[in-house]
Amino acid sequence: MKSICIAMVLSLSLVGYRTETPLTISGTVYDQQTGVALANVTVLLEGTHVATKTDAKGAYSIRAEKGKYLLFQFIGYENRRVKIGKESVIDVHLEPAKQRLDEVIVVGHGKQVIAEMAGSVANVRASGVSRMTYAPQVFMPRPTNTESYAGITENKFHSPLDEALSTFAIDVDAASYSNFRRFINNGQLPPKDAVRIEEMVNYFQYDLKGPSTNEPVAIHTELATAPWNPKHRLLRIGLKAKSVPADKLPPSNLVFLIDVSGSMMGANRLPLAQASMKLLVDQLRGNDQVAIVTYAGSAHVALESTPGSQKTKIKDAIDALNANGSTAGGAGLQLAYRTAQQHFIKGGNNRIILASDGDFNVGPSSDGDMEQLIAKERQRGVSLSVLGFGMGNLKDSKMELLANKGHGNYAYIDNITEARKAMVTEFGGTLFTVAKDVKVQVEFNPAKVQAYRLLGYENRLLEKEDFNNDEKLGGDMGVGHTVTALYEIVPVGVKSNYPGDVDPLKYQPARERPIVGNSSEVATVKFRYKEPDGDKSRLQQVVVADRPLELTNASTDFRFASAVAELGMLLRHSDYKQQANYDQLIARAKGAKGADDEGYRAEFIRLAESVKLLAKSNDFAAGNE
């Protein structure tokens, strides 16, 4: 009887709770002193897991019940707790935090040192300083989010009757995936333009056979049912670069170009860059050489070119770096290229490795200036690879541009594990090119294909004429690299909204789908590449037969890559996501985890599960449940 009464009370309580209709609360968060709108402020419905963040203009929107409390939190400010009343618009002003950093400026032995006040003045004097100045109430700087991402216009479906050819340059960058991971681990969904589907897919290694001939790259294809629309098909194109033993790799002439400006302060910036570079130093051989160029307010050579066998000397120079000042990125690049040319190795691997957050603000720093400089030096045989660090001010768009124009790759390093992946596990692929200017062109058979769409590669698309033009840049593949591209295909005869309808043409007759002798072929895949020191491209091609597999019979790699692409479409709120959903992609990824020796696929599954929860929370907060 007692349990029945308790159940009745609970039931009545829940009924009463549900009658309170949630409101959509919106507003703007400001700095109390300056009146400036604050981006990236956490807005939490107290006592729940429902939360959101303010956008670039300080605006927020969240679903909550009257009488509840909203908690506003931001680094460098006092927390603010606000009760929800009848008003649906709540603007909030945050007070700067009362925490202060007291500094002692000490001068002694010809050096000026700034130290946090931790001990007594007597202790400081005992260290032998000759003069001391006390500077009170120096407030901690308040972070603002100035990250930038290039806008992406999503690829659409095309009819092969209108556009039979699809052409793009390959992309081996993986920065988008590790940046996405950083957002999710911080409890946020990434901006949609931070998600580049091809980089998400190409973050992972796939079990493809390398070339059995003297060619540097092998090509593979696989056709199966599309997971997010069973009436459609998914074509996977895989490229695999040859493997080369470490003792057969050419000698390297490297220049570490390290940003030591004030924007690189913080544990996930310069200290992580230093640790990453030291991992790379451990991989160097005696016939390799390394110089270090740094830049802040100006650029200078921190270490002249040094043999790779002198690892202690190189690491000591890396450890001596500290962050301070503005960011003369243009001057740093110019000095790094001069240094690389001074020690140029003919037939070797001549490369600059830039470690930065991309925040250039002094000197020739426009994208155009950088492009011209990098293009000129690329033609002289010096490549540029880019490692991105930091959060809140990451200039992703600029760093991707630099790497693309520099015949190099771009990786975002969010932790030491990612540094090990880039610098140790994938050392050969990161630094040593086996095929350059790699371009892919797919011709679709209109007798079999009603429409097709390339997933990702929006910023690597080429005109069809560029495929045979050796003056047009492609992408580079390093030792052991794999590259994957995915096409969604609407077969002929399937009722579909893609690619859409247009009125009949007035001045030319309507074209009918041809019936050709090779109608058993869905497509022909061609790719061109150049030898690392060559100027003339070579051609390979393969035919895709119209023999699609059921998704359950597709390879483990096919199913896993499709799960990554599906998550990318959901993160981008793709117009073409169709029946994509978190549950099915997570289940498919779990079933296609494979050996996973490094644990990267298991990590993806955990991240996808977190994305599902964050997306659900955001939908509730925005009133879209």
Phi, psi and omega in degrees: 000318180299316181295325179295317179298317180299316180299320180295318180297315179299317181298316179296322180297316181293322178299315179299323181294319185288340181286344177282108184285127178296143176259155169266108181264131178223166180168192181227143179253131184237159167284125184299324185277319187258341184077007181282137177292142185251124177270153172071022174285134177280128176244112187244132171282110189303135179084005179226179173260008181281124182206162174212179179233149174288148181275191184298337179261012178080007184272150177218163174210134184208149178265130182201161181265150175301137180095344177279173181242141171257136179248124181254124186228134177204137180301132179092000181229157173287142175297149179231130181247124186232131178276138181275124178248223181278334184287138179265350177247120181232106173270141187232139176244123182262137177275137174303146182297148180280346180300136179229160178246107176277135183243149171240123177260116184244141180237124180191146180056034177077007182238146171253129184235136174253121184230148176288136180295112182232326182242193182277162177299325180300321179295323179292315180296328182294343181280358174096018180281153185259339182211148184218136176235132180260126181241099184277163171053050170266107187284147176299138178295141180267124184289144171235150183269110179240024179297147180227139179227138178292136178294144181239123171264112189300138176301141179252176176282142177235148173269132178294344173293329180263320181222093183283338186251137173238124188230135178205159173269140181291160183220119179256005179296152178225015186299324184299323182291311182292330175291318174303317179299319179300317179298312184295318179295339176268006177080023181231150169276142182286155170301146186299327181281353172280349183261108175250112191300320181297326179285328174299311182294318186279002173295331187263149174274144180236152186276080178248145178283137176284174181295139179266349179257197178278000178292147181280343186222140173251149182242140181224151176223157178207135183235128181209177178296139177286129185296326186267000173200100185300342178279345180260171178237159179236124178256124177254127174248125181237132175246139180230120179278154181291154174266145180228127177302147184303323182285352178260354180287147180292157178296151183249138169246098186253146170234116174278114177257106190246125176285116178243028179285173182299332180291347180266008173292148179116149188298330183267014179242255186300314179301321178290323176297319179297315179297322180295314181297324179291328174298320179293321179302322180297340181270350186286152179254173182295333180271003174269160177219148185224134168241156179236123174244135178240159175213141171219251174292335176215176181245145174205162179274114180274337178208122175293161183306126189229137179302144181297343178288340181269062187295322181298316180298317180293316181293324177299320178294323178293317182295334183283353184283146173216156188265132178185146172096186180275192193232089179273068184296321180298315179296323179296316178298316181299315180293322179296318178294320177298318180295318179296320180291326179297331184242026184303134177251114179294128183078004181259187180260096182261113191210140170261136176244108183269128175243113187196169167266000177080009185271078180274127180221010177225135176084195182290092189238004178289157179302322180296316179299314181297317181301313182298316180298313183292320179297319179297314183286330177299319179293339179269003172098012179250121180268164179228120172250150188233132173244120181264142181224160171090173178213154180092330179226018182295125178261073184300318183298319181289321183289323176295319179298314181300315182293318181298319181282341185263013182056040180224186179243162183237123177235142174257124184257107181260348178198173185291334177294318177294324176298318179296321178300314184285322189264338184243297185300317183248034184306310182296316180294328181290323191249332191246116182275134175248341176210129181245165181050047180281126180230147180240138174225126180246128174255122182263140182275113182294345176287342182242335188244120177278322179200158179214157179213130175275128179272113180083195181063022183300325181267013178236012182291146179234157170289154183299329179289339182290340184298319181267000181266108184288353175279342181273133184287143167246202176255163181255147174243131179265178182305123176075002182297147167242146177229134180237137172230143182237134174240132170269133186237133171260112182293154175300137178096349179274129178289122187209153175278354183254140003275004183107167184250147172230160178294152177302146179286147184271326190253004175210150184289152176294138180271139177257156181290128183284157171244110185249164185296332181258042184290357174279356180261134177277318185199164170240127181255124177241146170217147179244151177205164174239152170296154184307327180248018183257164178241350182252128183279158176239154187244138168228155178206159180212149181261141176257114181281153180277067179227071183289145176267154166294148184303322181293338180263357179290163182295160177302316181295321179300312183294322180290314180300322179293327177294319178296316179297321180295318176298319178301319179295321179293319178295327181273359185052049186301141174292347185245021182286337174052246184262020179298140175205158187294318185300315184289323181288325178294316178298319180293320178296321178297321181284349182240025182292328178066205183295313174052054184300323182272350177082011183290324181288322175298321177297319178301317180299317178296319179294318179298320178295322178292320178300318179303315180293317180295319180296319179295318179296317180294323178296320179294316182297328181269000179080023182255017183294000000 
